[in-house]
Amino acid sequence: MKILYFDTETTGTDPKVHEITQFAGMIVIDGEVREQFNWRCQPTRWDQIDPMALSVTGLTVDDLRKNEPAKAMYERIRQLLDRYIPKYTKLFDKFYPAGHNVSFDLQFLDAFVRQHGSADIQKWGSVTWQNWRAMDTRVLANYLSAEGVLKLPDLKLETLCAHYNIPIIAHDALSDIKATMELNKRLRDDLRGSTSD
C-alpha cells in the first residue's frame, strides 16, 4: 500500500483564492517510510493573503518572500510523486492520501497542481498521483467521540495530540504530519479496543 501523508500551510481557507505556502509529509510504502519532504513556496496572489492565516502560522509577508517560487516547488512535488506513481497508473496503485482533516489539504493540493502543472496535469489535477480514498485521523476521532471513547472539547489536531501526549509544533506542516502519523496509530488502537467490547 502506498500512502502519502501530507499537510499544507496556506494563505487562507479557500482553495479557489488562497494558495499553499508549505507542503510537507512522508511517503510510506508497505509500512516503510521511503521519503520525507518539507518545502515552502511563495504565493502568486500576494493581494489575497488572509492576515488570519499569517497569524496562525506566525509568518509575515517578508517571510513568505524568502521562499522559492511556487512553480519551483510544484516541480519538486511532481518529480517526487512521479518516482512512485508513473503516469496513467490505475486508481488502485496510487497513493492513499492521509492526514488530519485531509480533505482541506487535498483541495489545496489539487488547486496547486492545476495552477502550476502542464496541460495534462491541469486536466486531471492531483488524481494523477493519488486516489480519493483518504485516510483521515479526523474521521477516526469523530467515530471515537461518537462512541464516547474520546471526551474532548474539540477534535483539533493540537487537542488530540495533547490528549495522547504526542509532541507537536502546531501549524508547521512537517511537525503536523509527524504528529498525525503517530495519532493515526493511537486512534486505531483505541478503535480496535472500542469494537472488541
C-alpha positions as protocol buffer text, in pm:
chain_id: "A"
residue {
  index: 1
  type: MET
  ca { x: 0 y: 0 z: 0 }
}
residue {
  index: 2
  type: LYS
  ca { x: 127 y: 345 z: -94 }
}
residue {
  index: 3
  type: ILE
  ca { x: 36 y: 625 z: 147 }
}
residue {
  index: 4
  type: LEU
  ca { x: 107 y: 995 z: 102 }
}
residue {
  index: 5
  type: TYR
  ca { x: 92 y: 1154 z: 446 }
}
residue {
  index: 6
  type: PHE
  ca { x: 91 y: 1528 z: 389 }
}
residue {
  index: 7
  type: ASP
  ca { x: -6 y: 1862 z: 530 }
}
residue {
  index: 8
  type: THR
  ca { x: -16 y: 2213 z: 389 }
}
residue {
  index: 9
  type: GLU
  ca { x: 8 y: 2562 z: 526 }
}
residue {
  index: 10
  type: THR
  ca { x: -182 y: 2816 z: 319 }
}
residue {
  index: 11
  type: THR
  ca { x: -261 y: 3184 z: 275 }
}
residue {
  index: 12
  type: GLY
  ca { x: -623 y: 3128 z: 380 }
}
residue {
  index: 13
  type: THR
  ca { x: -905 y: 2873 z: 381 }
}
residue {
  index: 14
  type: ASP
  ca { x: -1049 y: 2899 z: 29 }
}
residue {
  index: 15
  type: PRO
  ca { x: -859 y: 2692 z: -231 }
}
residue {
  index: 16
  type: LYS
  ca { x: -1017 y: 2895 z: -513 }
}
residue {
  index: 17
  type: VAL
  ca { x: -848 y: 3211 z: -384 }
}
residue {
  index: 18
  type: HIS
  ca { x: -574 y: 3115 z: -139 }
}
residue {
  index: 19
  type: GLU
  ca { x: -259 y: 2915 z: -200 }
}
residue {
  index: 20
  type: ILE
  ca { x: -17 y: 2668 z: -47 }
}
residue {
  index: 21
  type: THR
  ca { x: 294 y: 2815 z: 117 }
}
residue {
  index: 22
  type: GLN
  ca { x: 424 y: 2493 z: 275 }
}
residue {
  index: 23
  type: PHE
  ca { x: 391 y: 2131 z: 166 }
}
residue {
  index: 24
  type: ALA
  ca { x: 536 y: 1865 z: 392 }
}
residue {
  index: 25
  type: GLY
  ca { x: 494 y: 1499 z: 458 }
}
residue {
  index: 26
  type: MET
  ca { x: 614 y: 1145 z: 417 }
}
residue {
  index: 27
  type: ILE
  ca { x: 578 y: 871 z: 162 }
}
residue {
  index: 28
  type: VAL
  ca { x: 505 y: 537 z: 326 }
}
residue {
  index: 29
  type: ILE
  ca { x: 503 y: 218 z: 120 }
}
residue {
  index: 30
  type: ASP
  ca { x: 401 y: -110 z: 284 }
}
residue {
  index: 31
  type: GLY
  ca { x: 464 y: 41 z: 627 }
}
residue {
  index: 32
  type: GLU
  ca { x: 811 y: 177 z: 547 }
}
residue {
  index: 33
  type: VAL
  ca { x: 887 y: 549 z: 532 }
}
residue {
  index: 34
  type: ARG
  ca { x: 1057 y: 597 z: 196 }
}
residue {
  index: 35
  type: GLU
  ca { x: 1090 y: 975 z: 185 }
}
residue {
  index: 36
  type: GLN
  ca { x: 1027 y: 1281 z: 394 }
}
residue {
  index: 37
  type: PHE
  ca { x: 985 y: 1627 z: 246 }
}
residue {
  index: 38
  type: ASN
  ca { x: 927 y: 1980 z: 368 }
}
residue {
  index: 39
  type: TRP
  ca { x: 910 y: 2260 z: 111 }
}
residue {
  index: 40
  type: ARG
  ca { x: 798 y: 2622 z: 126 }
}
residue {
  index: 41
  type: CYS
  ca { x: 699 y: 2850 z: -158 }
}
residue {
  index: 42
  type: GLN
  ca { x: 581 y: 3199 z: -230 }
}
residue {
  index: 43
  type: PRO
  ca { x: 218 y: 3257 z: -316 }
}
residue {
  index: 44
  type: THR
  ca { x: 140 y: 3412 z: -655 }
}
residue {
  index: 45
  type: ARG
  ca { x: -160 y: 3612 z: -530 }
}
residue {
  index: 46
  type: TRP
  ca { x: 2 y: 3840 z: -278 }
}
residue {
  index: 47
  type: ASP
  ca { x: -309 y: 4057 z: -254 }
}
residue {
  index: 48
  type: GLN
  ca { x: -521 y: 3756 z: -146 }
}
residue {
  index: 49
  type: ILE
  ca { x: -327 y: 3665 z: 170 }
}
residue {
  index: 50
  type: ASP
  ca { x: -560 y: 3641 z: 467 }
}
residue {
  index: 51
  type: PRO
  ca { x: -395 y: 3813 z: 769 }
}
residue {
  index: 52
  type: MET
  ca { x: -551 y: 3547 z: 993 }
}
residue {
  index: 53
  type: ALA
  ca { x: -353 y: 3275 z: 808 }
}
residue {
  index: 54
  type: LEU
  ca { x: -31 y: 3463 z: 880 }
}
residue {
  index: 55
  type: SER
  ca { x: -120 y: 3498 z: 1247 }
}
residue {
  index: 56
  type: VAL
  ca { x: -191 y: 3124 z: 1272 }
}
residue {
  index: 57
  type: THR
  ca { x: 148 y: 3026 z: 1125 }
}
residue {
  index: 58
  type: GLY
  ca { x: 339 y: 3313 z: 1285 }
}
residue {
  index: 59
  type: LEU
  ca { x: 482 y: 3415 z: 947 }
}
residue {
  index: 60
  type: THR
  ca { x: 499 y: 3754 z: 780 }
}
residue {
  index: 61
  type: VAL
  ca { x: 476 y: 3854 z: 416 }
}
residue {
  index: 62
  type: ASP
  ca { x: 854 y: 3914 z: 430 }
}
residue {
  index: 63
  type: ASP
  ca { x: 900 y: 3553 z: 548 }
}
residue {
  index: 64
  type: LEU
  ca { x: 698 y: 3428 z: 251 }
}
residue {
  index: 65
  type: ARG
  ca { x: 907 y: 3634 z: 9 }
}
residue {
  index: 66
  type: LYS
  ca { x: 1216 y: 3433 z: 117 }
}
residue {
  index: 67
  type: ASN
  ca { x: 1059 y: 3107 z: -8 }
}
residue {
  index: 68
  type: GLU
  ca { x: 1119 y: 2961 z: -353 }
}
residue {
  index: 69
  type: PRO
  ca { x: 871 y: 3044 z: -634 }
}
residue {
  index: 70
  type: ALA
  ca { x: 557 y: 2831 z: -642 }
}
residue {
  index: 71
  type: LYS
  ca { x: 644 y: 2687 z: -984 }
}
residue {
  index: 72
  type: ALA
  ca { x: 976 y: 2556 z: -847 }
}
residue {
  index: 73
  type: MET
  ca { x: 801 y: 2385 z: -556 }
}
residue {
  index: 74
  type: TYR
  ca { x: 547 y: 2237 z: -796 }
}
residue {
  index: 75
  type: GLU
  ca { x: 835 y: 2082 z: -993 }
}
residue {
  index: 76
  type: ARG
  ca { x: 975 y: 1928 z: -674 }
}
residue {
  index: 77
  type: ILE
  ca { x: 634 y: 1781 z: -592 }
}
residue {
  index: 78
  type: ARG
  ca { x: 586 y: 1648 z: -946 }
}
residue {
  index: 79
  type: GLN
  ca { x: 927 y: 1483 z: -954 }
}
residue {
  index: 80
  type: LEU
  ca { x: 878 y: 1328 z: -610 }
}
residue {
  index: 81
  type: LEU
  ca { x: 535 y: 1183 z: -688 }
}
residue {
  index: 82
  type: ASP
  ca { x: 637 y: 1071 z: -1038 }
}
residue {
  index: 83
  type: ARG
  ca { x: 907 y: 849 z: -882 }
}
residue {
  index: 84
  type: TYR
  ca { x: 638 y: 639 z: -715 }
}
residue {
  index: 85
  type: ILE
  ca { x: 333 y: 679 z: -936 }
}
residue {
  index: 86
  type: PRO
  ca { x: 403 y: 659 z: -1311 }
}
residue {
  index: 87
  type: LYS
  ca { x: 170 y: 849 z: -1541 }
}
residue {
  index: 88
  type: TYR
  ca { x: -158 y: 671 z: -1617 }
}
residue {
  index: 89
  type: THR
  ca { x: -121 y: 432 z: -1324 }
}
residue {
  index: 90
  type: LYS
  ca { x: -451 y: 265 z: -1236 }
}
residue {
  index: 91
  type: LEU
  ca { x: -651 y: 403 z: -946 }
}
residue {
  index: 92
  type: PHE
  ca { x: -571 y: 120 z: -705 }
}
residue {
  index: 93
  type: ASP
  ca { x: -193 y: 164 z: -734 }
}
residue {
  index: 94
  type: LYS
  ca { x: -196 y: 533 z: -650 }
}
residue {
  index: 95
  type: PHE
  ca { x: -126 y: 698 z: -316 }
}
residue {
  index: 96
  type: TYR
  ca { x: -385 y: 691 z: -44 }
}
residue {
  index: 97
  type: PRO
  ca { x: -381 y: 1050 z: 83 }
}
residue {
  index: 98
  type: ALA
  ca { x: -352 y: 1068 z: 461 }
}
residue {
  index: 99
  type: GLY
  ca { x: -363 y: 1345 z: 718 }
}
residue {
  index: 100
  type: HIS
  ca { x: -580 y: 1523 z: 973 }
}
residue {
  index: 101
  type: ASN
  ca { x: -884 y: 1683 z: 811 }
}
residue {
  index: 102
  type: VAL
  ca { x: -706 y: 1587 z: 490 }
}
residue {
  index: 103
  type: SER
  ca { x: -991 y: 1693 z: 260 }
}
residue {
  index: 104
  type: PHE
  ca { x: -883 y: 2053 z: 326 }
}
residue {
  index: 105
  type: ASP
  ca { x: -526 y: 1976 z: 216 }
}
residue {
  index: 106
  type: LEU
  ca { x: -644 y: 1768 z: -81 }
}
residue {
  index: 107
  type: GLN
  ca { x: -842 y: 2062 z: -217 }
}
residue {
  index: 108
  type: PHE
  ca { x: -538 y: 2287 z: -189 }
}
residue {
  index: 109
  type: LEU
  ca { x: -303 y: 2031 z: -344 }
}
residue {
  index: 110
  type: ASP
  ca { x: -543 y: 1979 z: -633 }
}
residue {
  index: 111
  type: ALA
  ca { x: -576 y: 2354 z: -694 }
}
residue {
  index: 112
  type: PHE
  ca { x: -197 y: 2394 z: -671 }
}
residue {
  index: 113
  type: VAL
  ca { x: -112 y: 2126 z: -929 }
}
residue {
  index: 114
  type: ARG
  ca { x: -385 y: 2250 z: -1163 }
}
residue {
  index: 115
  type: GLN
  ca { x: -248 y: 2604 z: -1137 }
}
residue {
  index: 116
  type: HIS
  ca { x: 117 y: 2518 z: -1196 }
}
residue {
  index: 117
  type: GLY
  ca { x: 111 y: 2191 z: -1392 }
}
residue {
  index: 118
  type: SER
  ca { x: 124 y: 2115 z: -1763 }
}
residue {
  index: 119
  type: ALA
  ca { x: -197 y: 2077 z: -1966 }
}
residue {
  index: 120
  type: ASP
  ca { x: -241 y: 1707 z: -1883 }
}
residue {
  index: 121
  type: ILE
  ca { x: -189 y: 1777 z: -1511 }
}
residue {
  index: 122
  type: GLN
  ca { x: -432 y: 2068 z: -1527 }
}
residue {
  index: 123
  type: LYS
  ca { x: -689 y: 1828 z: -1671 }
}
residue {
  index: 124
  type: TRP
  ca { x: -652 y: 1556 z: -1405 }
}
residue {
  index: 125
  type: GLY
  ca { x: -518 y: 1750 z: -1107 }
}
residue {
  index: 126
  type: SER
  ca { x: -380 y: 1562 z: -809 }
}
residue {
  index: 127
  type: VAL
  ca { x: -568 y: 1244 z: -906 }
}
residue {
  index: 128
  type: THR
  ca { x: -269 y: 1194 z: -1136 }
}
residue {
  index: 129
  type: TRP
  ca { x: -89 y: 1055 z: -830 }
}
residue {
  index: 130
  type: GLN
  ca { x: -347 y: 980 z: -564 }
}
residue {
  index: 131
  type: ASN
  ca { x: -689 y: 828 z: -524 }
}
residue {
  index: 132
  type: TRP
  ca { x: -965 y: 999 z: -327 }
}
residue {
  index: 133
  type: ARG
  ca { x: -989 y: 728 z: -59 }
}
residue {
  index: 134
  type: ALA
  ca { x: -847 y: 949 z: 212 }
}
residue {
  index: 135
  type: MET
  ca { x: -718 y: 814 z: 540 }
}
residue {
  index: 136
  type: ASP
  ca { x: -822 y: 1085 z: 782 }
}
residue {
  index: 137
  type: THR
  ca { x: -746 y: 1091 z: 1155 }
}
residue {
  index: 138
  type: ARG
  ca { x: -1027 y: 1342 z: 1198 }
}
residue {
  index: 139
  type: VAL
  ca { x: -1276 y: 1079 z: 1078 }
}
residue {
  index: 140
  type: LEU
  ca { x: -1138 y: 822 z: 1324 }
}
residue {
  index: 141
  type: ALA
  ca { x: -1157 y: 1079 z: 1605 }
}
residue {
  index: 142
  type: ASN
  ca { x: -1517 y: 1166 z: 1509 }
}
residue {
  index: 143
  type: TYR
  ca { x: -1614 y: 799 z: 1541 }
}
residue {
  index: 144
  type: LEU
  ca { x: -1439 y: 753 z: 1876 }
}
residue {
  index: 145
  type: SER
  ca { x: -1600 y: 1071 z: 2004 }
}
residue {
  index: 146
  type: ALA
  ca { x: -1946 y: 950 z: 1898 }
}
residue {
  index: 147
  type: GLU
  ca { x: -1877 y: 617 z: 2073 }
}
residue {
  index: 148
  type: GLY
  ca { x: -1785 y: 804 z: 2394 }
}
residue {
  index: 149
  type: VAL
  ca { x: -1423 y: 684 z: 2386 }
}
residue {
  index: 150
  type: LEU
  ca { x: -1290 y: 1038 z: 2334 }
}
residue {
  index: 151
  type: LYS
  ca { x: -1438 y: 1309 z: 2552 }
}
residue {
  index: 152
  type: LEU
  ca { x: -1261 y: 1622 z: 2436 }
}
residue {
  index: 153
  type: PRO
  ca { x: -1377 y: 1983 z: 2384 }
}
residue {
  index: 154
  type: ASP
  ca { x: -1287 y: 1964 z: 2012 }
}
residue {
  index: 155
  type: LEU
  ca { x: -1110 y: 1734 z: 1768 }
}
residue {
  index: 156
  type: LYS
  ca { x: -837 y: 1970 z: 1650 }
}
residue {
  index: 157
  type: LEU
  ca { x: -500 y: 1811 z: 1586 }
}
residue {
  index: 158
  type: GLU
  ca { x: -344 y: 2000 z: 1878 }
}
residue {
  index: 159
  type: THR
  ca { x: -617 y: 1886 z: 2118 }
}
residue {
  index: 160
  type: LEU
  ca { x: -588 y: 1523 z: 2013 }
}
residue {
  index: 161
  type: CYS
  ca { x: -208 y: 1532 z: 2036 }
}
residue {
  index: 162
  type: ALA
  ca { x: -226 y: 1680 z: 2386 }
}
residue {
  index: 163
  type: HIS
  ca { x: -469 y: 1402 z: 2486 }
}
residue {
  index: 164
  type: TYR
  ca { x: -231 y: 1132 z: 2360 }
}
residue {
  index: 165
  type: ASN
  ca { x: 88 y: 1313 z: 2474 }
}
residue {
  index: 166
  type: ILE
  ca { x: 216 y: 1341 z: 2118 }
}
residue {
  index: 167
  type: PRO
  ca { x: 468 y: 1625 z: 2067 }
}
residue {
  index: 168
  type: ILE
  ca { x: 371 y: 1880 z: 1803 }
}
residue {
  index: 169
  type: ILE
  ca { x: 471 y: 2227 z: 1685 }
}
residue {
  index: 170
  type: ALA
  ca { x: 128 y: 2344 z: 1577 }
}
residue {
  index: 171
  type: HIS
  ca { x: 84 y: 2487 z: 1227 }
}
residue {
  index: 172
  type: ASP
  ca { x: 417 y: 2368 z: 1097 }
}
residue {
  index: 173
  type: ALA
  ca { x: 331 y: 2124 z: 821 }
}
residue {
  index: 174
  type: LEU
  ca { x: 612 y: 1874 z: 885 }
}
residue {
  index: 175
  type: SER
  ca { x: 556 y: 1867 z: 1261 }
}
residue {
  index: 176
  type: ASP
  ca { x: 181 y: 1831 z: 1199 }
}
residue {
  index: 177
  type: ILE
  ca { x: 229 y: 1531 z: 972 }
}
residue {
  index: 178
  type: LYS
  ca { x: 472 y: 1353 z: 1206 }
}
residue {
  index: 179
  type: ALA
  ca { x: 220 y: 1400 z: 1487 }
}
residue {
  index: 180
  type: THR
  ca { x: -62 y: 1284 z: 1259 }
}
residue {
  index: 181
  type: MET
  ca { x: 119 y: 960 z: 1178 }
}
residue {
  index: 182
  type: GLU
  ca { x: 156 y: 883 z: 1549 }
}
residue {
  index: 183
  type: LEU
  ca { x: -202 y: 993 z: 1617 }
}
residue {
  index: 184
  type: ASN
  ca { x: -322 y: 753 z: 1348 }
}
residue {
  index: 185
  type: LYS
  ca { x: -164 y: 462 z: 1538 }
}
residue {
  index: 186
  type: ARG
  ca { x: -313 y: 567 z: 1871 }
}
residue {
  index: 187
  type: LEU
  ca { x: -663 y: 622 z: 1729 }
}
residue {
  index: 188
  type: ARG
  ca { x: -656 y: 286 z: 1552 }
}
residue {
  index: 189
  type: ASP
  ca { x: -555 y: 117 z: 1880 }
}
residue {
  index: 190
  type: ASP
  ca { x: -849 y: 287 z: 2056 }
}
residue {
  index: 191
  type: LEU
  ca { x: -1077 y: 195 z: 1768 }
}
residue {
  index: 192
  type: ARG
  ca { x: -980 y: -173 z: 1797 }
}
residue {
  index: 193
  type: GLY
  ca { x: -1046 y: -155 z: 2170 }
}
residue {
  index: 194
  type: SER
  ca { x: -1388 y: 6 z: 2122 }
}
residue {
  index: 195
  type: THR
  ca { x: -1501 y: -252 z: 1865 }
}
residue {
  index: 196
  type: SER
  ca { x: -1389 y: -552 z: 2072 }
}
residue {
  index: 197
  type: ASP
  ca { x: -1634 y: -468 z: 2354 }
}
